[in-house]
Amino acid sequence: MRRILFLLIFGIAGLAILLSLGAWQVQRLHWKEGLLADIDTRIAGDPVRLPDLIDPETHRYLPVVVAGEMLRGEIHVLVSVKQVGPGYRIIAPFKSGERTLLIDRGFVSTTAKSTLRQIGEMEIIGNLHWPDEIDGYTPAPDMDENIWFARDVPALASELGTEPVLLIARSQTDPDITPLPVLTAGIPNDHLQYAVTWFGLALVWAAMTGYFLWRSRALSESETQ
């Protein structure tokens, strides 16, 4: 009986822990869905003029409209677009009044890397963003071929001589460039998967606990005969 009681307590405790972890992930899922909904609303808002003082946390995803001149010079950031294949994001300097910022103009195929693109006066609508794309495995830029592997805003700004401010265009800046606007689809939300995993483990734990209890009881009965 002592062995059966131990297994019962151990099984219930483990089951409670696994169920609580699953419930916590469900709560996190609802929180993340609300956060993504807020971000979607902000991304799609009416564009405003570029703030005088820009803060990466306060102004992340802020919709902005700027008028000015697209300058010469660009950086190519290697990306892959689903159902299209590899290509490059075109990052270029843009002068608006006394300020110069980075514009993510969008996507071109690998064969269009060296194509001449439209520059000069234009108006752009987009969203401010500071992508977090750098980790310990990100290769250093290939400066000879002008190929970068992440949008490192401070490094891009230093290379092109701009403010460390990136506007990701959602309006077209060139007929041959496909805009890649900011979307929440790129923000991970794996909480449902985690919840299913924890609840699945809880089910397995409950089944195994039941099996061991049945086996222990069968052994106890055989020992008493």
C-alpha positions, 0 to 999 in steps of 0.5 A: 500500500505504501508503494501504491500511495507513493506512486499515486502522490507522485503521479498526481503531482507530476500531472498537476505540474504538466497541466499548469504548464499547459494552462500557462502557455494558453494564457501566454497564447491569449496575451501574444494574440492580443499583442499581435492584434495591437501591432497590426492596428499600429502598423496599418494606422494613418502615417504621420510625419517623421518624429523629431526625436526617435526612440526605437521602443516608442516608435517601433512599427510607427507608420510614417510618410516622408518626402525627399530624395532617394540618394545613390548607393545601396546595400543588398541584404540577402533574403529568401521569399516564400514561393519566390526564392532568394534575392536581396532587400535593397537598403538605400539612403534617403534625404528628407529635409536636413535628415538622412535615414535608411529606406528598406525599398523591398525585394529584388531577385538575385539576377537584378542585384546590379540593376540601376534603380530609380532615385531622386525626388519621391514620397514614401509611406512605410513603418519604422522598425529596428529588426532583431536579426543578429545572432552568434551565427550571422556571418559578417558582411561580404563588403567586396560583393556588397552582400549583407546577411542581416539588417543591422541598423547601426551598421547599415547607418554607419556604412551609408552615412545616415541616422540609425533609423530604418523606414520599411517601405510599404509604398513602391519606390521603383517599378522593379522593386517589390515592397516587403512591408512590416507584417506580424506574420514574421513575429513568432507565436509558438504558444499553442504548440507548446500548450499542446505539447504540455497537455500531451505530456500530461496525458501520457503521464496520466496513462503511465501513472495508471499503468504503474498503479495497476501493475503495483496493485497486481504485484501486491495481490500476487504477493499476498496469495 
